[in-house]
Amino acid sequence: MRCLRIQYLHIMNLQLLYCFCFFLLLQLPFSTNGQAYNNVSLGKSLTAASSDLPWTSPSGEFAFGFQQVSNAGYLLAIWFNKIPERTIVWSANRNNLAQRGSTVQLTADGQLVLNNQSGTRIWTRPELGGSGAAYAAMLDTGNFVLAGQANLWQSFDEPTDTLLPSQNLNLGGELIAPFQEKNYSDGRFKLILQTDGNLVMYTTAYPLTTSIFAYFSTQSSIGSGHQLIFNQSGYMYLVATNGTILNPVFSNSVPSQDLYLRATIDYDGVFRQYVYPKTASGGKSWTILPDSIPSNICLIITYSAGRGACGFNSYCRLGDDQRASCRCPYGYTFSDHDDERKGCKKTFISQDCDHPSQEIDSFEIRDMLNTSFPYADYEVFRPVDEDGCRQSCLSDCYCDVATFKDDKCTKKSGPLLNGVTDPSIGDKVLMKVRIANRTAGSSAKKRDPSALIVTGSVLLGSSIFLIVLSLLGVYVFFTRWNRKKQKVIPQHHVMRDMNLQNFTYNEVGVPLDLFTKGY
C-alpha cells in the first residue's frame, strides 16, 4: 500500500508540473511563422502628423506607421525602431507621399487601406478586396502581415529596395533603388529575379522602371533559378526548385543576436549588405560589409545610350569608402545641384561654327588623366602625336573633347556619355573649354546681335505707335470742340454806352414792299 501511495503522489506531482508548464505556454504570445506579434485589431487606424504611436513588433525593433520625409510629406513605412536613424526598410505608395491628415486603417473586412487627407483611397492591400484577415501584426523579423488562419498578405512579398534576414525574393520579384538617399521614390536602378531564373541588375528608363542595360547577371541560373534566399546568418544565395544552391550572392556571416542586418540596392545602383550594432550608442552608423555588387559600378556600365552610372557630361569616380560619386569636368556645372546624377552642363558658349578659326585663341585644352568618355566618338585618326590631337580639337567647332592614347586621337561631341575616372584607364582626356569662363546665359546676351536688333525694333516701333496715337487723340479732341463752338447761338445784349436796343423785323412792323422798292 505504501508503494502504491508513493506512485500515486509521484503521478500527481507530474500532472501538476505539466499543468503549470501548459499555463506558462498560454501566457506566451501566439506566433506567425514562429514569430511573436502584437495584435492590430480590425478597425484600428493611424493618422499622419498626429500623436498616434506606430504599430511595433513585440521587441520594439521594428515599427509600422507614418514617417515624415523632410518637408515633402509622409511615407507609410516599416523601419528599424531602436536606432536613431530609424532606417526605412519597406514603404507603400512610395512615388506619392501622403500628406498631413492621411490615414491607414485595417478595415472590418481585413483590408489595409491608405487614404489621403481628403479621405480618398490611394493604396490598398490586398488589392482584390477583403482578405478575411482577423488581425494584422508587426513581426520581429520586420515583416508586417495580415493574418487569420494563415498569412493572407505580407510586406515581405512586396519589397521596395531592401531585403531582411528570412525574407526571400521569388520569381518575378524585384527591388527598385530609391531616387536619392532620402528620396524614396523609384530611382534609376533595379534588381530582379526574372521568371527565367536569372538574377539581374538593370539601369532603368527613368522615370519609368523599364529595364535598359544589364550590368550584373548570374547567367548560369537561367532555366533553373527559383528563389533568392537570405538567411538569418547573413548568407544570400540563389537556389533551384529542389533547394540546390546555384549561385552565392553574399557570403558574409553575421551574428544576428548582436547586429541588425539588411541588404539594400542603393540610389547609386549598388547592392550592399549593412550591419548596425544592436547595442549602439550615439555616433554609431551602418557599416558596409565586403563584396558589394558590383564592386565598381563606374566601370561596369558600358551601355552606348542612356545616362550610365552618372548623368550626361559628368564622370563617375569610386571613393575610398567604395561609394561612387558623380563629378563635372572643368568648365561644366551640375544641371541640378540637388540631383548630381542628372548630369552636367557647360558654363560657357560653344565654339562658333561659322567662324571657328577666329575663336581658336578663345579656347584652351584641360587635361584629365585616367579618364574616358566612351560612345560619343565621331572621328578617329592615327598616327598622331598629342599636340596634333589638341590642335585638331581646338580648330574643330564640333569637338567638345578628345581622348589620346598611344598614337590614337578620338574626337567626341556632346552630350558625353558614361564618363569614368579610374587608375585602370590609360586614356588622357583633352577637354576643350573657353578661356573667358562666362556663363552661357550672360555670354549669349552679349554676343547675339540679332537679339539686340529685335529688341530695339520692338521698342522703336512701340514708341512711334504711341506718338501717332497721341497726335490722333489731340486732333479728334480739337475737331469736336470746334464743332460744338460753332453751334452755339450768340446772345444779344443792350449796348450800355449808346442806350441802343435791337429789334426784330416783326417788332418794327415795316412793310416788306418798302424794302423791296428801294426805300
C-alpha positions as CSV (number, residue, x, y, z in Angstrom):
1,M,0.0,0.0,0.0
2,R,2.8,2.4,0.8
3,C,4.4,1.8,-2.6
4,L,1.1,2.5,-4.3
5,R,0.7,5.7,-2.4
6,I,4.1,6.9,-3.4
7,Q,3.5,6.2,-7.0
8,Y,0.2,8.0,-6.9
9,L,1.8,11.1,-5.3
10,H,4.5,11.0,-7.9
11,I,1.9,10.9,-10.7
12,M,0.0,13.8,-9.2
13,N,3.2,15.9,-9.0
14,L,4.0,15.2,-12.7
15,Q,0.5,16.2,-13.6
16,L,0.7,19.5,-11.7
17,L,4.1,20.2,-13.3
18,Y,2.6,19.6,-16.8
19,C,-0.4,21.9,-16.0
20,F,2.0,24.6,-14.7
21,C,4.1,24.4,-17.9
22,F,1.0,24.5,-20.1
23,F,-0.2,27.5,-18.2
24,L,3.1,29.3,-18.9
25,L,2.8,28.4,-22.6
26,L,-0.6,30.1,-22.7
27,Q,0.9,33.3,-21.4
28,L,3.3,33.4,-24.4
29,P,2.1,35.3,-27.4
30,F,0.9,33.4,-30.4
31,S,3.4,33.3,-33.3
32,T,3.0,33.6,-37.0
33,N,5.7,31.6,-38.8
34,G,7.4,31.2,-35.4
35,Q,7.5,35.0,-34.7
36,A,5.9,36.8,-31.8
37,Y,3.5,39.6,-32.7
38,N,1.4,42.4,-31.2
39,N,-2.2,42.3,-32.5
40,V,-3.6,45.1,-34.6
41,S,-7.3,44.5,-34.4
42,L,-9.9,45.3,-37.1
43,G,-10.9,48.9,-37.3
44,K,-7.7,50.4,-35.9
45,S,-6.0,53.2,-37.7
46,L,-3.1,55.7,-37.7
47,T,-3.1,59.3,-38.8
48,A,-0.1,61.1,-40.3
49,A,1.3,64.0,-38.3
50,S,-0.7,63.1,-35.2
51,S,0.1,61.8,-31.8
52,D,-0.7,58.2,-32.9
53,L,2.1,55.8,-31.9
54,P,3.3,53.4,-34.6
55,W,2.4,49.7,-34.5
56,T,5.6,48.0,-33.2
57,S,6.8,44.4,-33.0
58,P,7.0,42.7,-29.6
59,S,10.7,43.5,-29.2
60,G,10.1,47.1,-30.4
61,E,12.9,46.6,-33.0
62,F,10.6,47.3,-35.9
63,A,7.7,49.8,-36.3
64,F,4.9,50.3,-38.9
65,G,3.4,53.7,-39.4
66,F,3.9,57.2,-41.0
67,Q,7.4,58.6,-41.1
68,Q,8.0,62.2,-42.2
69,V,10.2,62.6,-45.3
70,S,11.7,66.1,-45.0
71,N,9.0,68.7,-45.7
72,A,7.6,66.9,-48.7
73,G,5.1,64.7,-46.8
74,Y,4.8,61.3,-45.0
75,L,5.7,57.8,-46.1
76,L,3.7,54.8,-44.9
77,A,6.7,52.6,-43.9
78,I,8.4,50.0,-41.8
79,W,11.6,51.0,-40.1
80,F,14.3,49.9,-37.6
81,N,12.8,51.5,-34.5
82,K,15.6,51.2,-31.9
83,I,18.3,53.2,-33.8
84,P,18.4,57.0,-34.1
85,E,18.4,56.8,-37.9
86,R,15.0,54.9,-38.0
87,T,16.2,53.4,-41.3
88,I,13.3,52.6,-43.6
89,V,13.2,49.0,-45.0
90,W,9.8,49.0,-46.7
91,S,7.2,51.6,-47.9
92,A,3.9,51.8,-49.6
93,N,2.9,54.1,-52.5
94,R,6.5,55.4,-52.4
95,N,6.1,57.6,-55.5
96,N,3.3,59.7,-53.9
97,L,3.9,60.8,-50.4
98,A,0.9,61.1,-48.0
99,Q,0.2,64.5,-46.6
100,R,-0.8,65.6,-43.1
101,G,-4.1,64.1,-42.0
102,S,-3.8,61.0,-44.2
103,T,-4.8,57.7,-42.5
104,V,-4.1,54.0,-42.7
105,Q,-6.7,51.6,-41.4
106,L,-7.2,47.9,-41.0
107,T,-10.9,47.7,-42.2
108,A,-13.6,45.5,-40.9
109,D,-13.2,43.2,-43.9
110,G,-9.5,42.8,-43.4
111,Q,-8.0,45.3,-45.9
112,L,-5.1,47.6,-45.2
113,V,-6.2,50.9,-46.7
114,L,-4.3,54.2,-47.1
115,N,-6.5,57.3,-47.5
116,N,-5.3,60.8,-48.3
117,Q,-6.2,63.8,-46.2
118,S,-9.5,64.1,-48.2
119,G,-10.5,60.5,-47.4
120,T,-9.8,59.2,-50.9
121,R,-8.4,55.7,-51.1
122,I,-4.9,55.8,-52.7
123,W,-3.4,52.4,-51.8
124,T,-5.0,49.0,-50.7
125,R,-3.7,45.6,-49.7
126,P,-4.9,43.0,-50.7
127,E,-5.9,44.8,-54.0
128,L,-8.7,42.4,-54.9
129,G,-11.0,43.2,-51.9
130,G,-11.3,42.0,-48.3
131,S,-8.8,39.4,-47.3
132,G,-10.8,37.9,-44.4
133,A,-7.9,38.7,-42.1
134,A,-8.8,38.6,-38.4
135,Y,-5.9,40.9,-37.4
136,A,-2.6,42.5,-38.5
137,A,0.8,42.2,-36.8
138,M,4.2,43.7,-37.0
139,L,6.7,40.8,-36.5
140,D,10.1,40.9,-35.0
141,T,11.5,39.9,-38.5
142,G,10.4,43.2,-39.9
143,N,7.5,41.6,-41.7
144,F,4.0,43.2,-41.5
145,V,1.3,40.6,-42.0
146,L,-2.5,40.4,-42.4
147,A,-3.4,37.1,-40.8
148,G,-6.2,34.7,-39.9
149,Q,-5.6,31.0,-40.0
150,A,-2.6,31.8,-42.3
151,N,-0.7,34.9,-43.6
152,L,-3.1,36.4,-46.2
153,W,-0.8,39.2,-47.2
154,Q,2.7,40.3,-46.0
155,S,5.1,43.1,-46.7
156,F,7.9,40.5,-47.3
157,D,6.1,39.6,-50.6
158,E,6.3,43.2,-51.9
159,P,9.8,44.5,-51.1
160,T,10.8,48.0,-52.1
161,D,14.6,48.4,-52.0
162,T,15.6,46.2,-49.1
163,L,15.7,42.5,-48.0
164,L,15.8,41.4,-44.4
165,P,17.1,38.1,-43.0
166,S,14.5,35.4,-43.5
167,Q,13.0,37.4,-46.4
168,N,13.3,35.7,-49.8
169,L,12.8,37.0,-53.3
170,N,10.6,34.9,-55.5
171,L,10.5,34.6,-59.3
172,G,9.4,37.9,-60.8
173,G,10.2,39.8,-57.5
174,E,12.3,42.9,-57.8
175,L,14.0,45.6,-55.7
176,I,14.0,49.2,-57.1
177,A,16.6,51.6,-55.9
178,P,15.4,54.9,-54.3
179,F,15.9,58.0,-56.3
180,Q,18.2,59.6,-53.8
181,E,19.4,58.8,-50.3
182,K,16.4,60.5,-48.7
183,N,14.0,60.4,-51.6
184,Y,12.3,57.0,-51.6
185,S,10.5,57.2,-54.9
186,D,11.6,54.8,-57.7
187,G,15.1,55.5,-58.9
188,R,17.4,54.6,-61.8
189,F,18.4,51.0,-61.0
190,K,16.8,47.7,-60.1
191,L,17.5,44.1,-59.1
192,I,15.1,41.4,-60.4
193,L,14.8,37.6,-60.2
194,Q,13.5,37.1,-63.7
195,T,10.9,34.4,-64.5
196,D,13.7,32.6,-66.5
197,G,15.6,32.1,-63.2
198,N,18.3,34.8,-64.0
199,L,19.1,37.2,-61.2
200,V,19.9,40.6,-63.0
201,M,20.6,44.2,-62.1
202,Y,19.5,46.8,-64.7
203,T,19.6,50.5,-65.3
204,T,16.1,51.8,-65.9
205,A,14.5,54.2,-68.3
206,Y,13.8,56.7,-65.5
207,P,11.2,57.9,-64.6
208,L,9.9,54.6,-65.8
209,T,11.1,51.3,-64.3
210,T,11.6,49.7,-67.7
211,S,14.8,47.7,-67.8
212,I,17.5,49.1,-70.1
213,F,21.1,47.8,-69.6
214,A,22.0,44.7,-67.5
215,Y,25.2,45.4,-65.5
216,F,25.1,42.2,-63.4
217,S,23.7,38.8,-64.1
218,T,24.1,35.3,-62.7
219,Q,23.6,33.8,-66.2
220,S,24.3,30.2,-65.2
221,S,21.0,30.1,-63.3
222,I,18.9,30.7,-66.4
223,G,16.3,28.0,-66.6
224,S,16.9,26.7,-63.1
225,G,16.9,29.7,-60.7
226,H,13.8,29.6,-58.4
227,Q,14.3,31.7,-55.3
228,L,16.8,34.2,-53.8
229,I,17.4,33.1,-50.1
230,F,18.6,35.5,-47.4
231,N,19.0,33.5,-44.2
232,Q,19.4,34.6,-40.5
233,S,23.2,34.1,-40.7
234,G,23.7,36.7,-43.4
235,Y,24.2,34.4,-46.3
236,M,22.4,35.1,-49.6
237,Y,22.2,32.7,-52.5
238,L,20.2,31.6,-55.4
239,V,18.6,28.2,-55.3
240,A,16.8,25.8,-57.7
241,T,13.4,24.4,-57.1
242,N,14.8,21.4,-55.2
243,G,16.8,23.7,-52.9
244,T,20.2,23.2,-54.6
245,I,22.4,26.3,-54.3
246,L,23.2,27.6,-57.8
247,N,24.9,31.0,-57.1
248,P,26.2,32.6,-53.9
249,V,25.4,36.3,-53.7
250,F,26.7,37.3,-50.3
251,S,28.9,35.1,-48.1
252,N,29.2,37.3,-45.0
253,S,28.5,35.5,-41.7
254,V,26.7,37.9,-39.3
255,P,25.8,37.2,-35.6
256,S,22.2,38.3,-35.7
257,Q,21.9,38.4,-31.9
258,D,24.4,41.3,-31.9
259,L,23.8,43.1,-35.2
260,Y,21.0,44.4,-37.3
261,L,21.4,43.3,-40.9
262,R,19.9,44.4,-44.2
263,A,20.6,44.1,-47.9
264,T,19.7,47.2,-49.9
265,I,20.1,48.3,-53.5
266,D,21.1,51.9,-53.0
267,Y,20.3,55.0,-55.1
268,D,23.7,54.6,-56.9
269,G,22.8,51.2,-58.2
270,V,25.0,49.1,-55.9
271,F,23.5,46.1,-53.9
272,R,25.1,46.2,-50.4
273,Q,24.9,44.4,-47.1
274,Y,24.8,46.6,-44.0
275,V,25.2,45.9,-40.3
276,Y,24.4,48.0,-37.2
277,P,25.3,47.1,-33.6
278,K,22.2,46.4,-31.5
279,T,23.9,48.0,-28.5
280,A,24.9,51.1,-30.5
281,S,25.1,54.3,-28.6
282,G,25.3,57.8,-30.1
283,G,27.6,58.3,-33.1
284,K,27.2,54.7,-34.5
285,S,26.1,54.1,-38.1
286,W,25.5,51.4,-40.7
287,T,28.7,49.7,-41.8
288,I,29.1,48.2,-45.3
289,L,30.1,44.6,-45.5
290,P,32.5,43.3,-48.2
291,D,31.6,42.1,-51.6
292,S,29.1,44.7,-52.8
293,I,27.6,44.1,-56.2
294,P,29.1,45.4,-58.4
295,S,32.4,46.2,-56.8
296,N,32.9,49.3,-59.1
297,I,29.8,50.5,-60.8
298,C,31.7,53.3,-62.5
299,L,33.5,50.7,-64.7
300,I,30.7,48.2,-65.2
301,I,28.1,50.2,-67.0
302,T,29.1,50.3,-70.7
303,Y,25.9,51.0,-72.5
304,S,26.1,53.2,-75.6
305,A,22.9,55.1,-74.8
306,G,21.5,56.5,-71.6
307,R,23.0,58.2,-68.6
308,G,25.2,55.4,-67.2
309,A,26.2,55.5,-63.5
310,C,26.1,59.3,-63.6
311,G,24.3,61.7,-65.9
312,F,25.3,63.2,-69.3
313,N,28.6,65.3,-69.4
314,S,29.6,64.0,-66.0
315,Y,32.1,61.4,-64.9
316,C,32.0,58.7,-62.2
317,R,34.7,58.1,-59.6
318,L,34.9,55.4,-56.9
319,G,35.8,56.9,-53.5
320,D,37.8,55.3,-50.7
321,D,34.5,54.5,-49.0
322,Q,33.7,52.3,-52.0
323,R,30.8,54.7,-53.0
324,A,30.6,56.2,-56.5
325,S,30.5,59.9,-56.7
326,C,29.5,62.0,-59.8
327,R,31.5,65.0,-60.8
328,C,31.6,67.6,-63.5
329,P,34.6,68.3,-65.8
330,Y,36.3,71.7,-65.7
331,G,34.0,74.3,-67.4
332,Y,30.9,72.4,-66.5
333,T,28.5,72.5,-63.6
334,F,25.6,70.3,-62.3
335,S,22.4,70.7,-64.1
336,D,20.6,70.3,-60.8
337,H,22.7,70.7,-57.6
338,D,20.0,68.7,-55.7
339,D,20.4,65.8,-58.1
340,E,24.1,65.2,-59.1
341,R,23.1,62.2,-61.2
342,K,21.1,64.4,-63.5
343,G,24.3,65.3,-65.3
344,C,26.3,68.5,-66.0
345,K,26.0,71.4,-68.4
346,K,28.5,73.9,-69.9
347,T,29.2,77.2,-68.2
348,F,30.5,78.7,-71.5
349,I,29.3,79.3,-75.0
350,S,30.4,76.7,-77.5
351,Q,32.7,77.5,-80.4
352,D,31.1,79.4,-83.3
353,C,31.0,77.0,-86.3
354,D,30.5,80.0,-88.7
355,H,34.0,81.3,-87.7
356,P,35.8,78.5,-85.9
357,S,39.3,79.7,-86.8
358,Q,38.7,83.1,-85.4
359,E,37.8,81.6,-82.0
360,I,40.8,79.2,-81.6
361,D,42.5,81.7,-79.3
362,S,39.4,81.8,-77.1
363,F,39.7,78.2,-76.1
364,E,42.2,76.0,-74.3
365,I,42.6,72.3,-73.5
366,R,42.4,71.0,-70.0
367,D,43.9,67.5,-69.3
368,M,42.1,64.7,-67.4
369,L,44.3,61.7,-66.7
370,N,43.0,58.1,-66.5
371,T,39.6,59.2,-67.8
372,S,37.3,58.1,-70.5
373,F,34.0,59.2,-72.2
374,P,33.1,56.2,-74.4
375,Y,30.5,56.1,-77.1
376,A,30.5,59.8,-78.2
377,D,33.1,59.3,-81.0
378,Y,32.6,61.0,-84.3
379,E,36.1,60.9,-85.7
380,V,39.2,58.7,-85.1
381,F,42.6,59.1,-86.7
382,R,46.1,57.8,-86.3
383,P,49.1,58.0,-86.2
384,V,49.2,61.4,-84.5
385,D,51.0,62.9,-81.6
386,E,49.3,64.6,-78.6
387,D,49.9,68.1,-79.8
388,G,48.3,67.3,-83.1
389,C,45.3,65.9,-81.4
390,R,45.0,69.1,-79.3
391,Q,45.2,71.4,-82.3
392,S,42.7,69.2,-84.2
393,C,40.1,69.5,-81.4
394,L,40.7,73.3,-81.0
395,S,40.1,74.0,-84.6
396,D,37.0,71.8,-84.9
397,C,33.8,73.5,-83.7
398,Y,32.1,70.1,-83.2
399,C,34.8,68.8,-80.9
400,D,33.9,69.1,-77.2
401,V,36.6,66.6,-76.0
402,A,39.3,64.4,-77.5
403,T,40.9,61.3,-76.0
404,F,44.5,60.5,-76.7
405,K,46.2,57.1,-76.1
406,D,49.5,56.0,-77.7
407,D,49.2,57.4,-81.2
408,K,45.4,57.4,-81.5
409,C,43.2,60.5,-81.3
410,T,39.4,60.2,-80.9
411,K,37.2,63.3,-81.1
412,K,33.9,63.4,-79.4
413,S,30.9,65.7,-79.3
414,G,28.3,66.2,-76.5
415,P,26.5,65.1,-74.7
416,L,29.3,63.0,-73.2
417,L,28.3,59.5,-72.1
418,N,29.4,57.2,-69.3
419,G,32.3,59.3,-68.1
420,V,34.6,57.5,-65.7
421,T,37.9,58.1,-63.9
422,D,39.9,55.1,-62.7
423,P,43.6,54.2,-62.4
424,S,42.9,51.2,-64.7
425,I,42.1,53.6,-67.6
426,G,45.1,54.6,-69.6
427,D,43.4,57.3,-71.7
428,K,44.0,61.0,-71.4
429,V,41.0,63.3,-71.9
430,L,41.6,66.6,-73.6
431,M,38.7,68.9,-72.5
432,K,38.1,72.0,-74.7
433,V,36.8,74.9,-72.7
434,R,36.5,78.7,-73.3
435,I,39.2,80.7,-71.6
436,A,36.8,83.6,-70.7
437,N,34.8,81.4,-68.4
438,R,31.5,83.2,-68.6
439,T,28.1,81.7,-68.0
440,A,26.1,80.6,-71.1
441,G,23.2,82.9,-70.3
442,S,25.2,86.2,-69.9
443,S,27.5,85.4,-72.8
444,A,24.6,84.7,-75.1
445,K,23.1,88.1,-74.3
446,K,26.4,89.9,-75.0
447,R,27.3,88.0,-78.2
448,D,24.0,87.7,-80.0
449,P,23.4,90.9,-82.1
450,S,20.1,89.6,-83.5
451,A,18.6,89.7,-80.1
452,L,19.6,93.4,-79.7
453,I,18.2,94.2,-83.2
454,V,14.9,92.6,-82.4
455,T,14.6,94.3,-79.0
456,G,15.5,97.7,-80.5
457,S,13.0,97.3,-83.3
458,V,10.2,96.5,-80.9
459,L,10.9,99.5,-78.7
460,L,11.2,101.9,-81.6
461,G,8.0,100.6,-83.2
462,S,6.2,100.9,-79.9
463,S,7.3,104.5,-79.4
464,I,6.2,105.6,-82.9
465,F,2.8,104.0,-82.5
466,L,2.3,105.8,-79.2
467,I,3.3,109.1,-80.7
468,V,0.9,108.7,-83.6
469,L,-1.9,107.6,-81.3
470,S,-1.4,110.7,-79.1
471,L,-1.4,113.1,-82.1
472,L,-4.6,111.5,-83.4
473,G,-6.2,111.9,-80.0
474,V,-5.3,115.6,-79.9
475,Y,-6.7,116.1,-83.4
476,V,-10.0,114.4,-82.6
477,F,-10.4,116.4,-79.4
478,F,-9.9,119.9,-81.0
479,T,-12.1,119.0,-84.0
480,R,-15.0,118.0,-81.9
481,W,-14.6,121.1,-79.6
482,N,-14.5,123.5,-82.6
483,R,-17.8,122.0,-84.0
484,K,-19.5,122.4,-80.7
485,K,-18.4,126.0,-80.5
486,Q,-19.8,126.9,-83.9
487,K,-23.3,125.5,-83.0
488,V,-23.6,127.9,-80.0
489,I,-26.2,130.8,-80.8
490,P,-24.8,134.2,-79.7
491,Q,-26.6,136.2,-77.1
492,H,-27.7,139.8,-77.9
493,H,-27.2,142.4,-75.2
494,V,-28.1,146.1,-74.7
495,M,-25.3,148.4,-75.6
496,R,-24.9,150.4,-72.3
497,D,-23.0,153.5,-73.6
498,M,-25.3,154.2,-76.6
499,N,-28.5,153.2,-74.9
500,L,-29.5,151.3,-78.1
501,Q,-31.7,148.3,-78.4
502,N,-32.0,145.7,-81.1
503,F,-35.5,145.0,-82.6
504,T,-36.7,142.3,-84.9
505,Y,-38.4,142.7,-88.2
506,N,-41.8,142.0,-86.8
507,E,-41.4,144.5,-84.0
508,V,-40.6,147.3,-86.3
509,G,-43.6,146.5,-88.5
510,V,-42.2,148.0,-91.7
511,P,-44.0,146.5,-94.8
512,L,-41.8,144.2,-96.8
513,D,-42.6,146.0,-100.1
514,L,-40.9,149.2,-98.8
515,F,-37.6,147.4,-98.7
516,T,-38.2,145.7,-102.0
517,K,-39.0,149.1,-103.6
518,G,-35.8,150.7,-102.5
519,Y,-36.9,152.9,-99.7
